[in-house]
């Protein structure tokens, strides 16, 4: 008997094959896709995304996402959890839940894993306040986008903010040290980069996992500059 999960897995394979053709990424954000359980489980994915040294609030940040595909895919949207704690209006800093239109009411079967990946890239290059899971971050972005940018950049250096521990992003620390011409002390890694409920959520990536990394990246000149954010 042909199971729904089999259809979902076949569709995911098709999506990933399209992704490997480098049509669904951009030069300002690079994303790697892994299957932590290998080819035996195509319904759980890891996205590892690196933001380039751009002018936005999350420049030089590295973020990991756990993507769970429902057995009813593509008729229902995947769920996405950010495993890297981040101060972002569209991401719950406590649970890592990610919200954007295509993960909710705007989802339809013609969309794909590639659409989700592009959506994640976009909310880090051009965050908005239409779908809010972090009201504090959303208020900052709405009231003073430049202050939000500076705050987000500072948080990427790691430490305790708003009563929560945030991980350090080495590329951002190096960038700030270069810009300031100073020696910036790296925050001590105390092993608390993720909250307890995230530990063990995703199995380690094994040697038989499948990884896709786009060999060529398209130009992203059409991505709006930070100061032309959608909230204006």
C-alpha positions as CSV (number, residue, x, y, z in Angstrom):
1,X,0.0,0.0,0.0
2,X,1.4,3.4,-0.9
3,X,1.7,5.6,2.1
4,X,1.3,9.3,2.3
5,X,4.8,9.5,3.9
6,X,6.2,7.8,0.8
7,X,4.7,10.5,-1.4
8,X,6.0,13.2,0.9
9,X,9.5,11.7,0.8
10,X,9.5,11.6,-3.0
11,X,8.4,15.2,-3.2
12,X,11.2,16.2,-0.8
13,X,13.7,14.4,-3.0
14,X,12.4,16.3,-6.0
15,X,12.7,19.6,-4.0
16,X,16.3,18.8,-3.0
17,X,17.3,17.9,-6.5
18,X,16.1,21.3,-7.7
19,X,17.9,23.0,-4.8
20,X,21.2,21.4,-5.9
21,X,20.9,23.3,-9.2
22,X,21.7,26.5,-7.4
23,X,18.5,28.2,-8.5
24,X,17.2,28.9,-5.0
25,X,19.8,30.7,-3.1
26,X,21.7,34.0,-3.3
27,X,25.1,35.5,-2.7
28,X,24.1,37.2,0.5
29,X,23.1,34.0,2.3
30,X,24.5,30.5,1.8
31,X,22.5,27.5,3.1
32,X,23.5,23.9,3.5
33,X,20.9,21.1,3.6
34,X,21.5,17.9,5.6
35,X,19.4,14.9,6.4
36,X,20.4,13.9,10.0
37,X,19.1,10.4,9.6
38,X,20.4,9.8,6.1
39,X,18.3,8.6,3.2
40,X,16.1,6.5,5.5
41,X,14.3,9.6,6.7
42,X,13.6,12.3,4.2
43,X,11.1,14.1,6.4
44,X,13.6,15.7,8.8
45,X,16.1,18.2,7.5
46,X,18.7,20.5,8.9
47,X,19.3,23.9,7.3
48,X,22.6,25.6,8.1
49,X,22.6,29.2,7.0
50,X,25.4,31.7,6.9
51,X,24.6,35.4,6.3
52,X,27.3,37.3,4.4
53,X,29.0,40.5,5.7
54,X,26.1,42.7,4.6
55,X,24.6,45.8,6.2
56,X,21.7,44.2,7.9
57,X,21.1,43.2,11.5
58,X,22.2,39.6,11.1
59,X,25.4,40.1,9.1
60,X,28.1,37.4,9.8
61,X,25.6,35.3,11.6
62,X,25.4,31.5,11.4
63,X,22.1,29.8,12.1
64,X,20.8,26.2,12.2
65,X,17.2,25.2,11.6
66,X,15.4,21.9,12.2
67,X,12.8,21.4,9.5
68,X,10.1,18.7,10.0
69,X,8.1,17.7,7.0
70,X,4.5,16.4,7.6
71,X,3.4,13.2,6.1
72,X,0.8,15.2,4.3
73,X,3.4,17.3,2.5
74,X,3.1,19.2,0.1
75,X,-0.6,19.8,1.1
76,X,0.5,21.0,4.5
77,X,3.5,23.3,5.3
78,X,6.7,22.1,7.1
79,X,7.4,23.3,10.6
80,X,10.6,25.1,11.2
81,X,12.5,25.6,14.5
82,X,15.6,27.7,14.8
83,X,18.2,25.8,16.9
84,X,20.4,28.9,17.3
85,X,18.9,31.4,19.7
86,X,18.5,34.7,18.0
87,X,16.8,38.1,18.7
88,X,14.4,38.2,15.7
89,X,10.8,39.5,15.4
90,X,9.7,36.3,13.5
91,X,11.4,33.8,15.8
92,X,10.4,32.9,19.4
93,X,13.7,33.4,21.4
94,X,12.5,30.8,24.0
95,X,11.4,28.0,21.8
96,X,13.0,28.7,18.4
97,X,9.6,28.5,16.6
98,X,9.8,30.3,13.2
99,X,6.8,32.0,11.7
100,X,6.5,33.5,8.2
101,X,3.5,33.7,5.8
102,X,4.3,30.6,3.8
103,X,4.4,28.5,6.9
104,X,0.9,29.5,7.7
105,X,-2.1,30.8,5.7
106,X,-0.1,31.4,2.6
107,X,1.1,27.8,2.1
108,X,-0.1,25.9,-0.9
109,X,1.0,22.6,-2.6
110,X,2.9,24.3,-5.4
111,X,5.4,25.7,-2.8
112,X,8.4,23.6,-1.8
113,X,11.4,23.1,0.5
114,X,13.2,25.6,-1.7
115,X,10.5,28.2,-1.0
116,X,10.9,27.7,2.7
117,X,14.7,28.1,2.4
118,X,14.3,31.3,0.4
119,X,11.8,32.6,3.0
120,X,14.3,32.0,5.8
121,X,17.0,33.8,3.9
122,X,14.7,36.7,3.3
123,X,13.6,37.2,6.9
124,X,17.3,37.4,7.9
125,X,18.2,39.8,5.1
126,X,15.0,41.8,5.5
127,X,13.2,41.2,8.8
128,X,9.7,42.4,9.1
129,X,6.9,42.8,11.7
130,X,3.9,41.3,9.9
131,X,4.2,37.9,11.7
132,X,5.5,38.5,15.2
133,X,6.7,35.8,17.7
134,X,9.1,38.1,19.6
135,X,7.2,41.3,20.5
136,X,10.2,43.0,22.0
137,X,12.3,42.6,18.8
138,X,9.3,43.6,16.7
139,X,8.8,46.8,18.7
140,X,12.5,47.7,18.4
141,X,12.4,47.2,14.6
142,X,9.2,49.1,14.2
143,X,10.2,52.1,16.3
144,X,13.9,52.4,15.3
145,X,15.2,50.1,12.6
146,X,18.8,51.3,13.0
147,X,18.8,50.8,16.7
148,X,17.4,47.3,16.2
149,X,20.2,46.6,13.7
150,X,22.9,47.7,16.3
151,X,21.2,45.6,19.0
152,X,21.0,42.5,16.9
153,X,24.6,42.9,15.9
154,X,25.7,43.2,19.5
155,X,23.7,40.1,20.5
156,X,25.4,38.1,17.8
157,X,28.6,38.6,19.8
158,X,27.1,36.4,22.5
159,X,26.2,36.8,26.1
160,X,23.2,37.3,28.3
161,X,20.4,39.6,27.0
162,X,16.8,40.0,28.1
163,X,17.4,37.2,30.6
164,X,18.5,34.7,28.1
165,X,21.9,33.3,26.9
166,X,22.7,33.9,23.3
167,X,25.5,32.1,21.4
168,X,28.5,33.9,20.0
169,X,29.0,34.1,16.2
170,X,32.8,34.1,15.5
171,X,32.5,35.8,12.2
172,X,30.6,38.7,13.7
173,X,33.2,39.0,16.6
174,X,36.0,39.2,14.0
175,X,34.1,41.8,12.0
176,X,33.5,44.0,15.1
177,X,37.2,43.7,16.1
178,X,38.3,44.7,12.6
179,X,35.8,47.7,12.5
180,X,36.8,48.9,15.9
181,X,40.5,48.3,15.6
182,X,40.3,46.7,19.0
183,X,40.8,43.3,20.6
184,X,37.3,42.0,21.4
185,X,37.2,39.4,24.1
186,X,35.2,36.4,23.0
187,X,32.5,35.4,25.4
188,X,33.2,32.2,27.2
189,X,31.5,29.1,25.9
190,X,29.6,27.7,28.8
191,X,27.8,25.1,26.8
192,X,24.4,26.9,27.2
193,X,24.1,28.1,23.6
194,X,20.7,26.4,23.3
195,X,18.0,25.9,25.8
196,X,17.5,22.6,27.4
197,X,14.4,21.7,25.4
198,X,16.5,21.9,22.2
199,X,19.2,19.5,23.4
200,X,18.8,16.1,21.6
201,X,16.0,17.3,19.4
202,X,18.1,16.6,16.3
203,X,20.2,13.5,16.0
204,X,23.8,14.0,15.1
205,X,24.5,14.1,11.4
206,X,25.9,10.8,10.5
207,X,28.4,9.8,7.8
208,X,25.6,8.5,5.5
209,X,23.7,11.8,5.6
210,X,22.9,13.6,2.4
211,X,24.2,17.1,2.0
212,X,23.4,19.6,-0.7
213,X,25.4,22.8,-1.1
214,X,24.8,25.0,-4.1
215,X,28.1,25.2,-6.1
216,X,27.2,28.5,-7.7
217,X,25.2,31.4,-6.3
218,X,23.1,33.9,-8.1
219,X,23.4,37.6,-7.8
220,X,21.0,39.1,-5.2
221,X,21.0,42.7,-6.4
222,X,17.2,42.5,-6.2
223,X,17.2,42.1,-2.4
224,X,16.2,45.4,-0.9
225,X,18.8,47.3,1.1
226,X,18.4,47.2,4.8
227,X,17.2,50.8,5.0
228,X,14.4,50.0,2.5
229,X,12.8,47.6,4.9
230,X,9.2,46.7,4.4
231,X,8.0,48.5,7.6
232,X,8.6,51.9,6.1
